[in-house]
Amino acid sequence: MKLVNRVGLYFIGLFIITIGINLSIISGLGISPVSAFTLPLSEAVNISLGTITIITYVIFVLIQILVLKKNFKKKNLLQAPFSFAFGFFVDFTGQMLSGLNPQTYTSQFILMILGIIICAFGATIYIIMDIVPNAPEGLNLALSERLNMPFSKIKIICDCLFVLIGVIISLIFLGGVTAIREGTLISALLTGKLIGLFTKWFEPGLKKIAFNDNDEKQLLLNEAM
């Protein structure tokens, strides 16, 4: 039963993240670095954002396998099917929220902040469930391990690359950059801090729902190693 709760909460976390992503998109004030390249790519090739997300995330998993080779953990193959679920959620919540149409900068800004907060809350849930990282995070972890560089540095480098790719795609195929604005910077600055805050508030309760005592001891042991 606890395992069912754990997997269920993991998917709930992913679903909540996609609500935040779509609120940020609707705000029109910029989105997270990863979405800053998948969104213009989806517009450039006229394929749904969810489908582009699935394709991109599966490619990220393949890159992890190439980078880590024998050190790639088989359980991280779960990132691929979870990416399909995530892509479906992206399109589903996009349709669900399609009626929102902010008319003023204030309403756009409120939607953007709500999107960032909701994304961080969803990320907190799936991180605490500790099943597998999402594909972009898994890629960052793989590169960090292979290059022997701190995860934080690798993440900054990858985020900058995602934004740069998004800018290039936008300029070449869309005639201008719209997905990368103040919201992209605010998201980069706030998300980590919000996840830390939400973890402090919700981790004990979520672990009671999702983990047996032995599971929690194993998690603590894994963190200590």
C-alpha positions, -999 to +999 in steps of 0.1 A: +000+000+000+028+024+009+045+017-025+012+026-043+010+058-023+046+066-032+041+060-069+008+078-068+023+109-051+052+108-076+027+111-105+007+138-086+039+158-083+045+155-120+009+165-127+012+196-105+045+206-122+027+207-156+000+230-142+028+254-131+045+251-165+013+259-184+004+288-161+039+303-168+033+298-206-001+315-204+014+344-185+036+352-215+063+365-192+089+337-196+092+301-186+118+279-170+151+272-188+142+236-199+108+248-213+125+278-228+138+255-256+110+229-258+083+255-262+098+273-292+108+240-307+071+228-305+060+260-321+086+258-348+077+222-359+040+225-351+039+196-327+023+198-292+045+208-263+038+174-246+050+154-276+081+175-279+087+171-242+084+133-245+109+132-275+133+155-257+132+137-224+137+103-240+168+117-259+181+129-225+178+093-211+197+080-241+224+106-236+227+095-199+232+059-211+260+070-235+276+092-208+275+067-179+277+034-199+282+006-173+275+031-144+240+038-157+215+025-131+188+003-147+161+019-125+168+052-143+153+036-174+120+044-157+126+080-167+115+071-202+080+058-194+076+085-168+085+111-195+055+098-215+032+104-186+047+139-180+043+148-217+006+137-216+001+158-184+017+188-202-009+186-230-038+178-207-032+206-183-026+230-213-061+222-225-075+224-190-061+259-185-067+271-221-095+294-210-072+316-190-064+349-209-046+375-188-052+410-202-030+431-180+007+429-169-005+426-133-026+395-141+002+381-162+027+386-133+004+369-108+000+339-132+037+337-136+044+337-099+016+312-093+032+290-120+066+291-103+052+283-069+031+254-082+060+240-102+082+241-071+055+224-050+051+196-075+088+192-078+091+189-040+066+161-040+083+140-067+117+146-052+106+134-018+092+103-033+128+094-045+118+071-073+138+084-103+147+120-113+130+136-142+151+133-174+167+168-174+177+164-138+190+128-146+211+143-175+226+169-151+234+142-126+250+120-152+272+148-165+281+157-130+292+122-123+310+117-156+328+151-156+334+151-118+319+185-115+294+198-089+258+192-098+250+229-093+276+240-119+264+214-144+228+226-139+238+262-145+257+252-177+228+231-190+202+257-181+222+283-200+225+260-230+188+253-230+181+291-230+206+296-258+191+269-279+157+284-272+169+318-284+184+304-316+153+284-324+131+314-318+152+338-339+155+314-368+120+299-370+097+322-350+111+357-359+117+367-323+121+356-287+090+354-266+094+325-242+125+339-224+117+370-204+118+381-168+099+350-157+128+328-168+152+346-145+127+348-116+121+310-120+158+303-120+162+324-088+132+313-068+125+276-077+154+261-056+146+282-026+109+274-028+117+236-030+138+240+001+110+257+019+083+233+008+106+203+017+109+216+052+071+220+056+058+189+038+086+162+039+076+147+073+039+143+064+046+131+029+070+104+041+045+092+066+020+086+038+045+071+013+072+052+032+074+024+057+099+028+086+123+005+068+120+026+036+129+058+055+159+041+072+171+030+037+167+065+024+187+080+053+214+054+047+215+062+010+218+099+018+247+092+042+267+072+017 
